[in-house]
């Protein structure tokens, strides 16, 4: 039992990181119809800002995270206002190429602004483990799981129970109709890009203690978050979250019990095979239009 429980608990921690990044991708897609390939690099930039404030300015970790939130919001506002709004006449492929180009922009700006030396971020809870039988998970891991679940739950409540959530859902359903009904769709997309930046930054801060903060430390998170959106389906906000946890659990168990080298590759192949039979994803829907 412990052979299953230990990797499962670690998978929940990793899945929370993937879920936050996937939420950023899906909320941008649903409101702007832009495939956000730069979610990982934007999250990297925000998390690097947190590490810079913590290491160079000597600020407490929680103040550094607040500074990172400010950087992430500013970054999201800047991308939407300066770039995405200028692409109304661009094709879907053109917009995707722009977000791919943003990856190179952030990868280039991060070392210029924050320096080229790798940085470290500590855990929020530095020590202590919760033991369940012979399986154990750190208190910081429990905190990461709680943050992932809480952020997702709060976001779903906001989407379902508040006016701004209604505005987001209306914009996601049909932007032109939402605009005709008086919904400020530009403000909605601005909020979506800022939120995506914050979610990416949080994902980076959560995973940073187990790696080194470098311009490429979010690459795996970006790939996994994209696969989570594809697996869960782009038609709902909660599908990618489910897909993120499934990917984290599958990846850890395949690496542990099948192949430590080819575990991720096997998981991606399994996802591709699944999509052959269900191309819209786990929660995806097929919309039929009568003519």
Secondary structure, DSSP 4 states (H G I P E B T S, - for coil): -HHHHHHHHHHHHHHHHHHHHHHHHHHHHHHH----TTHHHHHHHHHHHHHHHHHHS---HHHHHHHHHHHHHHHHHHHHHHTGGGGTTS-HHHHHHHHHHHHHHHHHHHHHHH-SS-B----SS-S-EEEETTEEEEHHHHHHHHHHHHHHHHHHHHHHHSHHHHHHHHHHH-HHHHHHTT--HHHHHHHHHHHHHHHHHHHHHHHHTTS-B-TTTTHHHHHHHHHHHHHH-TT-SSHHHHHHHHHHHHHHHHHHHT-TTTHHHHHHHHHHHHHHH-TT-SS--------
